[in-house]
Amino acid sequence: MKNFKNIFNFHLSIGAKLGLSLASIAVTLLVSCVISVLEYTRMDDYVSTLISEDINSINAASKLAEMSNSYNLQVLSVIGEDSYEELPEFDSGRFSDYCNSLKNPMLPETVAALADSVMYSYTAYMLTSMELENVLESSFIDSRDWYFERLQPRYDMLHSNLGKLSEAIYDDLEKNSSTFDRGFYRSIIPGIVAVGVGLLLILMLLFFLMAYYVQPVYKMLDSMNAYRENDKTYSYKFEGDDQLVELNSGISEIVNENQQLRKRIFALRSKK
């Protein structure tokens, strides 16, 4: 057991012990803060990218709804007219680009599936709308009946799929926002732990200072006052390996030498 103690019997000065204690607190706080920053940065980059994709998808879905609604209103405006200047035009390439942009691997599979549904219903709607010119030029086809019986149901399907698409994107945006909130609180946990550990280490350091330095100093003062006031022997001893023990030993030696000197002086005076 004695050999085991000697292995760990490092002779550290008071300054080294205090410096080591404070350094351990600083390192703990620093490491925890670094972990918090790295975790928050990683989470922020990932979730911010997802939220950005959701916002872009919402804009794309809004453009799809705007384009289809505008075209349907243009078709409706020429229905029942005896004469028309030109047929409504639709930018199919732009519509397809918006649909393809929603097939992003960072988006949920449901969004991509709904984008396909939008594309299918759009194709059905456009194929039917291509009949518009023949319907307007025909003398035996009622254009209003054609619109409400053939084209309107397909537009309603397209509009319904666009609504489901927008709803799915908003749900994903809400989920990512919640993930961001949870990730934020999760990222500050290391900081909270660091503060807790730091306070614990500070309390331990305070206990260490009180037990191993402050209390011995008070004991030394009590013993020294007992010698000065009552001429008692300075007998306080404690275990340690730093300057405080050396100081206590030095005071003990000085006091003992002073007592011996006073005894000699008293003996010389008695002989006279």
Secondary structure, 3 states (H helix, E strand, C coil): CHHHHHHCCCCCCHHHHHHHHHHHHHHHHHHHHHHHHHHHHHHHHHHHHHHHHHHHHHHHHHHHHHHHHHHHHHHHHHCCCCCCCCCCCCCHHHHHHHHHHCCCCCCCHHHHHHHHHHHHHHHHHHHHHCCHHHHHHCCCCCHHHHHHHHHHHHHHHHHHHHHHHHHHHHHHHHHHHHHHHHHHHHHHHHHHHHHHHHHHHHHHHHHHHHHHHHHHHHHHHHHHHHHHHHCCCCCCCCCCCCHHHHHHHHHHHHHHHHHHHHHHHHHHHHHC
